[in-house]
Amino acid sequence: MRVHAPIPRFGGRFLVAPLCLGIGVLAFAITAPEFLNTGNLQSIVAQMWILGLLAVGQMFAIASRGFDISVGATVALSSTIAALGANFFGLPGLFLGPLAGLGVGTLNGVLIGFVGVQPIVATLGMLVGVRGLSLLLTDDGQVVPLNDTATAARLAFDPVLGLPPAYWGAVAFVGLAAWILNRLAVGRRILMLGSNPDAIHLVGISFARTQIRAYQLCGFYAGLAGVLLTIRAGTGLPTEGTGMELQSIAAAVIGGTALSGGVARVSSVVLGAAFVQVLLTGLNLQGVSPFVAQIAVGLVIIGSGLLEYAIRHLAQVNSRSRT
């Protein structure tokens, strides 16, 4: 009997994001010399953390065998409510943004987990409704300037140990997501739900409640992304977020989150977000049409799906060979 070296079941998928990021940075550094300018790199980092928070939230939904295409609209609503809250209550009112995202995520989770609506239907309906609510709150999409723009600017642009305070906050919440996924029962239950939905009933775990928790986390992190966007722009932006849902899915799957559920790693998702942002920024510097950039993101999603299929197929072939 031949002996075959074991192939890690999931390890390979988590190497895709750092590999793509390295190739992307190298390619744009060669073809667009201004890519490595300090100002451009700072812009990439800033945008990356907004997308990173969004992608981490999307990761929880995908890990539970779902997805959320309303996250872009949730960013716009959270940005609007955060600005309105900050103007009324002071800067602590910014925390109303994540609470708004949590509310949207709860509604998605109830529709999907308890009512049994398909994720595409529930989150598409929520996308339209939430976008309309953002416009309604701001008189047909008018931006909401922050009263205390000076403090917001300090939070967004004055470095402390290399990063502005707002981005240190984003790093902290990304760390919290990793702790939830790897250490808390709710994270393990979300992964269990994604990997084997039938088994979750056998151990006495509520399918519906676990689904709700996944979408609540997704909405909450979309709300955090909205707050970070508001602090950076100095205004609430009710019309922002279009296209972010696809970018967040691309970042999550490039970061190794299995579209079939049950497999995720927060650090790889953040690297996936960095790659997507590098791709969009690099193409923009080269004068490529934004429509072509959208095609590139679509190809990234398709390629990630094909990669997942290849990894599963390779694992099955290796298992049969060992047997």
C-alpha atoms as one frame of an Amber mdcrd trajectory, in Angstrom:
protein
   0.000   0.000   0.000   1.329   3.401  -1.018   1.679   6.029   1.675   0.620
   9.575   0.752   1.549  12.697   2.645  -1.539  14.221   4.197  -2.858  17.443
   2.713  -4.222  19.932   5.272  -7.946  20.154   4.854  -8.301  23.879   5.286
  -4.790  25.282   5.659  -4.237  25.962   1.954  -7.189  28.277   1.572  -5.798
  30.670   4.178  -2.625  31.186   2.150  -4.529  32.667  -0.789  -5.083  36.136
   0.755  -1.434  36.869   1.707  -0.254  35.471  -1.635  -2.703  37.621  -3.624
  -1.858  40.683  -1.508   1.870  40.263  -2.092   1.409  39.777  -5.845  -0.952
  42.760  -6.047   1.390  45.139  -4.212   4.360  44.023  -6.313   2.461  44.318
  -9.596   1.127  47.823  -8.914   4.447  48.999  -7.477   6.028  48.125 -10.839
   3.274  49.380 -13.147   2.202  52.462 -11.152   5.198  54.062  -9.346   2.936
  56.491  -7.448   1.288  53.480  -5.812   3.974  53.424  -3.091   3.576  57.103
  -2.217   3.006  57.690   1.475  -0.312  59.443   0.895  -1.591  56.636  -1.303
  -0.571  53.951   1.173  -2.272  55.846   3.994  -5.436  56.062   1.895  -5.316
  52.311   1.221  -4.948  51.558   4.929  -7.841  53.836   5.816 -10.189  52.352
   3.236  -8.962  48.843   4.040 -10.120  49.043   7.652 -13.599  50.150   6.596
 -13.810  47.210   4.203 -12.094  44.952   6.763 -14.793  45.547   9.384 -17.448
  44.936   6.745 -15.772  41.740   5.546 -15.357  40.394   9.087 -19.096  40.837
   9.624 -19.828  39.174   6.291 -17.583  36.309   7.378 -19.957  35.419  10.229
 -22.920  35.259   7.826 -21.041  33.170   5.240 -19.661  30.841   7.925 -23.264
  30.014   8.894 -24.053  29.061   5.258 -25.622  32.384   4.415 -24.601  35.821
   3.199 -25.806  39.390   3.550 -26.153  41.691   0.539 -27.683  44.450   2.668
 -24.414  45.381   4.379 -23.701  48.289   2.018 -27.082  49.841   2.804 -26.471
  49.125   6.497 -23.225  51.117   6.289 -25.156  54.084   4.857 -27.867  53.878
   7.517 -25.332  53.490  10.333 -23.289  56.413   9.024 -26.405  58.589   8.931
 -27.640  57.602  12.390 -24.138  57.926  13.870 -23.865  61.500  12.563 -27.339
  62.419  13.779 -26.573  60.864  17.164 -23.235  62.659  17.477 -24.867  65.998
  16.682 -27.569  65.418  19.284 -25.696  63.646  22.108 -22.100  64.574  21.361
 -19.464  62.201  19.989 -20.673  59.275  22.206 -23.772  59.374  19.990 -21.639
  57.768  17.269 -22.288  54.441  18.991 -25.875  54.612  17.755 -24.450  53.567
  14.384 -23.447  50.021  15.422 -26.755  49.692  17.288 -28.567  50.502  14.034
 -26.490  47.845  12.284 -27.304  45.390  15.062 -31.003  46.089  14.529 -30.759
  45.414  10.794 -28.822  42.212  11.457 -31.424  41.056  13.983 -34.221  41.532
  11.449 -32.239  39.599   8.846 -31.560  36.815  11.330 -35.208  36.526  12.365
 -36.370  36.366   8.762 -33.768  33.750   7.843 -33.535  31.738  11.074 -37.097
  31.766  12.426 -39.285  32.508   9.412 -37.190  30.477   6.965 -36.820  33.132
   4.250 -33.904  32.484   1.898 -30.878  34.744   2.602 -30.945  36.251  -0.890
 -34.614  37.260  -0.517 -34.368  38.532   3.062 -31.213  40.573   2.616 -32.246
  41.920  -0.799 -35.485  43.195   0.679 -33.576  44.657   3.610 -31.132  46.350
   1.221 -33.957  48.206  -0.516 -35.775  49.059   2.715 -32.707  50.224   4.629
 -31.503  52.331   1.709 -34.911  54.008   1.573 -34.834  54.643   5.322 -31.435
  56.351   5.022 -32.786  58.680   2.364 -35.926  59.351   4.371 -33.974  60.331
   7.487 -31.854  62.839   5.576 -34.375  64.549   3.291 -33.644  62.647   0.073
 -30.000  61.830   0.678 -28.573  65.060   2.066 -25.301  64.541   3.936 -25.266
  65.146   7.706 -22.166  67.208   8.666 -20.778  66.565  12.132 -20.900  69.537
  14.463 -17.568  68.620  16.074 -15.513  68.106  12.928 -12.257  69.029  14.676
 -12.449  66.089  17.096 -13.532  63.746  14.316 -10.528  64.839  12.241  -8.174
  64.147  15.159  -9.667  60.679  15.595  -9.334  59.920  11.893  -6.032  61.534
  10.918  -3.750  62.208  13.928  -1.479  59.167  14.383  -0.983  57.591  17.790
   1.770  54.951  17.722   1.494  54.785  13.951  -2.296  54.743  13.544  -5.057
  57.279  14.219  -7.291  56.391  17.216 -10.276  55.484  15.018  -8.246  52.806
  13.263  -6.883  51.457  16.546 -10.545  51.028  17.433 -11.047  49.050  14.220
  -8.059  46.848  15.095  -9.553  46.217  18.551 -12.913  45.185  17.116 -11.223
  42.872  14.612  -9.438  41.265  17.567 -12.789  40.950  19.316 -14.180  39.137
  16.266 -11.294  36.660  16.372 -11.951  36.048  20.076 -15.665  35.509  19.429
 -15.002  33.089  16.563 -12.266  31.060  18.262 -13.001  31.276  21.988 -16.691
  31.878  22.624 -19.470  29.333  22.336 -21.382  31.505  19.873 -18.462  31.451
  17.442 -18.078  27.684  17.653 -21.817  27.253  17.175 -21.780  29.421  14.033
 -18.984  27.275  12.599 -20.829  24.117  13.607 -23.992  25.381  11.942 -22.083
  26.039   8.742 -20.194  22.757   8.700 -23.064  20.427   9.687 -26.544  21.947
  10.121 -28.078  18.564  10.941 -25.706  17.846  13.795 -26.464  21.121  15.540
 -29.906  19.837  16.555 -28.420  16.654  18.025 -26.410  18.596  20.604 -29.360
  20.738  21.671 -28.342  23.989  19.970 -31.041  26.180  18.469 -30.587  26.531
  14.712 -32.632  29.753  14.571 -30.857  31.468  17.473 -27.442  30.640  16.075
 -28.465  32.019  12.691 -29.686  35.210  14.343 -26.381  35.623  16.212 -24.441
  35.304  12.937 -26.485  38.028  11.250 -26.413  40.226  14.338 -22.622  40.128
  14.258 -22.713  40.854  10.530 -24.951  43.887  11.051 -22.978  45.131  14.054
 -19.699  45.111  12.147 -21.370  46.842   9.187 -22.471  49.489  11.692 -18.891
  49.890  12.921 -17.768  50.349   9.306 -20.399  53.075   8.944 -19.096  54.884
  12.039 -15.504  54.706  10.785 -16.664  56.106   7.440 -18.456  58.959   9.222
 -15.426  59.869  11.345 -13.158  59.840   8.309 -15.503  61.927   6.123 -16.718
  64.220   8.907 -20.283  63.707   7.714 -23.018  61.092   7.682 -23.253  59.650
   4.165 -26.716  58.197   3.431 -25.939  57.363  -0.190 -22.653  55.514   0.421
 -22.167  51.757   0.548 -23.174  50.819  -2.995 -20.979  47.944  -4.136 -19.545
  47.316  -0.662 -21.628  44.158  -0.275 -19.813  42.500  -3.192 -16.443  43.780
  -2.013 -17.063  42.353   1.461 -18.016  38.951   0.027 -14.919  38.990  -2.184
 -12.688  39.869   0.786 -14.221  37.156   2.955 -13.902  34.354   0.398 -10.408
  35.424  -0.696  -9.595  35.309   3.034 -10.495  31.618   3.110 -14.081  31.740
   4.397 -15.798  28.722   2.844 -18.879  29.572   0.784 -20.251  26.214   1.930
 -19.915  27.391   5.568 -18.074  26.180   8.637 -14.564  27.489   7.827 -13.299
  31.005   8.622 -10.294  32.884   9.965 -10.463  36.570  10.893  -6.839  37.475
  10.138  -7.090  36.029   6.623 -10.317  37.940   5.981  -8.568  41.213   6.902
  -5.782  40.364   4.458  -8.450  39.612   1.869  -9.901  43.084   2.464  -6.427
  44.580   2.039  -6.038  42.774  -1.289  -9.405  43.976  -2.607  -8.552  47.558
  -1.601  -5.113  47.306  -3.220  -6.753  45.987  -6.390  -9.316  48.809  -6.552
  -6.774  51.535  -5.730  -4.152  50.205  -8.131  -6.592  50.007 -11.036  -7.785
  53.531 -10.265  -4.206  54.864 -10.326  -3.722  53.283 -13.737  -6.766  55.117
 -15.057  -8.832  51.981 -15.450 -12.590  52.544 -15.644 -14.439  51.881 -12.351
 -16.690  49.538 -14.326 -13.651  47.434 -15.197 -12.744  47.453 -11.507 -16.199
  46.041 -10.733 -15.537  43.293 -13.286 -12.253  42.552 -11.525 -14.042  42.176
  -8.156 -16.582  39.867  -9.789 -13.808  37.733 -11.223 -12.218  37.579  -7.770
 -15.468  36.177  -6.326 -15.789  33.623  -9.140 -12.145  32.650  -8.788 -12.594
  32.170  -5.050 -15.537  29.864  -5.663 -13.502  27.819  -8.156 -10.624  27.701
  -5.686 -12.911  26.383  -2.964 -14.161  23.670  -5.313 -10.587  22.694  -6.203
  -9.597  22.495  -2.518 -12.596  20.287  -1.673 -11.919  18.066  -4.682  -8.234
  17.730  -3.766  -9.137  16.835  -0.176 -11.564  14.142  -1.383  -8.995  12.675
  -3.771  -6.351  12.616  -1.023  -8.786  10.940   1.393  -9.601   8.207  -1.121
  -5.905   7.706  -1.856  -5.102   7.183   1.832  -7.989   4.741   2.172
